[in-house]
Amino acid sequence: MSAIASQLSREHARENAGRGIRVSSLHHDLTASAAPPLGILYAAVCLVLLIACANVAGLLVGGSPPAIARSAFGSRSAHAVPGLHVNS
């Protein structure tokens, strides 16, 4: 690219006086301003996932009733209730 720029500067010296050339990635130019907010969003999502895992681990380790642990994993109450009758 520098060879092309030097040739153009020789051919059009008056028009290009005080001008230069810069080559950069289009992807970088379009996404550079979005990197800091995306990093913050990524950190927030990781924090929420960590809290959710800690809550489920606390339910399982804490000796909670099985229905509470089942509901933490997304079981509907219709599926959790028969388990209570079997376990009690």
C-alpha positions as a Markdown table, in Angstrom:
| # | Residue | x | y | z |
|---|---|---|---|---|
| 1 | Met | 0.0 | 0.0 | 0.0 |
| 2 | Ser | 2.9 | 2.3 | 0.7 |
| 3 | Ala | 4.1 | 1.9 | -2.9 |
| 4 | Ile | 0.8 | 2.9 | -4.3 |
| 5 | Ala | 0.6 | 5.9 | -1.9 |
| 6 | Ser | 4.1 | 7.1 | -2.9 |
| 7 | Gln | 3.3 | 6.7 | -6.6 |
| 8 | Leu | 0.1 | 8.7 | -6.2 |
| 9 | Ser | 1.9 | 11.4 | -4.2 |
| 10 | Arg | 4.4 | 11.8 | -7.0 |
| 11 | Glu | 1.7 | 11.9 | -9.7 |
| 12 | His | -0.6 | 14.3 | -7.9 |
| 13 | Ala | 1.8 | 16.2 | -5.7 |
| 14 | Arg | -0.2 | 19.4 | -5.5 |
| 15 | Glu | -3.6 | 17.8 | -4.9 |
| 16 | Asn | -2.2 | 15.5 | -2.2 |
| 17 | Ala | -0.1 | 17.9 | -0.3 |
| 18 | Gly | -0.4 | 17.4 | 3.4 |
| 19 | Arg | -2.4 | 14.2 | 3.0 |
| 20 | Gly | -1.5 | 10.6 | 4.0 |
| 21 | Ile | -2.9 | 7.1 | 3.8 |
| 22 | Arg | -3.9 | 4.7 | 6.5 |
| 23 | Val | -5.0 | 1.1 | 6.1 |
| 24 | Ser | -7.2 | -0.5 | 8.7 |
| 25 | Ser | -9.6 | -3.4 | 9.1 |
| 26 | Leu | -13.2 | -2.5 | 8.4 |
| 27 | His | -14.3 | -5.0 | 11.1 |
| 28 | His | -12.1 | -3.2 | 13.6 |
| 29 | Asp | -13.4 | 0.2 | 12.6 |
| 30 | Leu | -17.0 | -0.8 | 12.9 |
| 31 | Thr | -16.7 | -2.8 | 16.2 |
| 32 | Ala | -14.0 | -0.9 | 18.2 |
| 33 | Ser | -16.5 | 1.4 | 19.9 |
| 34 | Ala | -18.7 | -1.5 | 20.9 |
| 35 | Ala | -15.9 | -3.5 | 22.7 |
| 36 | Pro | -16.1 | -1.8 | 26.2 |
| 37 | Pro | -19.9 | -2.1 | 26.5 |
| 38 | Leu | -19.8 | -5.7 | 25.3 |
| 39 | Gly | -17.2 | -6.5 | 27.9 |
| 40 | Ile | -19.3 | -5.1 | 30.7 |
| 41 | Leu | -22.3 | -7.0 | 29.4 |
| 42 | Tyr | -20.2 | -10.2 | 29.3 |
| 43 | Ala | -19.1 | -9.6 | 32.9 |
| 44 | Ala | -22.7 | -9.1 | 34.1 |
| 45 | Val | -23.9 | -12.3 | 32.4 |
| 46 | Cys | -21.1 | -14.2 | 34.0 |
| 47 | Leu | -22.0 | -12.8 | 37.4 |
| 48 | Val | -25.6 | -13.7 | 37.1 |
| 49 | Leu | -24.7 | -17.3 | 36.0 |
| 50 | Leu | -22.3 | -17.6 | 39.0 |
| 51 | Ile | -25.1 | -16.5 | 41.4 |
| 52 | Ala | -27.6 | -18.9 | 39.8 |
| 53 | Cys | -25.1 | -21.8 | 40.2 |
| 54 | Ala | -24.4 | -20.8 | 43.8 |
| 55 | Asn | -28.1 | -20.8 | 44.6 |
| 56 | Val | -28.7 | -24.2 | 43.1 |
| 57 | Ala | -25.6 | -25.6 | 44.9 |
| 58 | Gly | -26.8 | -24.2 | 48.1 |
| 59 | Leu | -30.2 | -25.9 | 47.7 |
| 60 | Leu | -28.6 | -29.2 | 46.9 |
| 61 | Val | -26.0 | -29.1 | 49.7 |
| 62 | Gly | -28.2 | -27.4 | 52.3 |
| 63 | Gly | -30.4 | -30.5 | 52.7 |
| 64 | Ser | -33.5 | -28.7 | 51.4 |
| 65 | Pro | -36.6 | -30.7 | 50.6 |
| 66 | Pro | -36.5 | -32.4 | 47.2 |
| 67 | Ala | -39.4 | -30.3 | 45.9 |
| 68 | Ile | -37.4 | -27.1 | 46.4 |
| 69 | Ala | -34.5 | -28.6 | 44.6 |
| 70 | Arg | -36.7 | -29.8 | 41.8 |
| 71 | Ser | -38.3 | -26.4 | 41.4 |
| 72 | Ala | -34.9 | -24.8 | 41.2 |
| 73 | Phe | -34.1 | -27.0 | 38.2 |
| 74 | Gly | -37.4 | -25.9 | 36.5 |
| 75 | Ser | -39.8 | -28.7 | 37.4 |
| 76 | Arg | -43.4 | -27.9 | 37.4 |
| 77 | Ser | -45.4 | -28.4 | 40.6 |
| 78 | Ala | -47.3 | -31.3 | 39.1 |
| 79 | His | -44.0 | -33.2 | 38.6 |
| 80 | Ala | -42.6 | -32.2 | 42.0 |
| 81 | Val | -45.6 | -33.2 | 44.1 |
| 82 | Pro | -45.6 | -37.0 | 43.4 |
| 83 | Gly | -42.0 | -37.1 | 44.5 |
| 84 | Leu | -43.0 | -35.8 | 47.9 |
| 85 | His | -45.5 | -38.6 | 48.4 |
| 86 | Val | -42.9 | -41.2 | 47.5 |
| 87 | Asn | -40.1 | -39.7 | 49.6 |
| 88 | Ser | -42.3 | -39.1 | 52.7 |
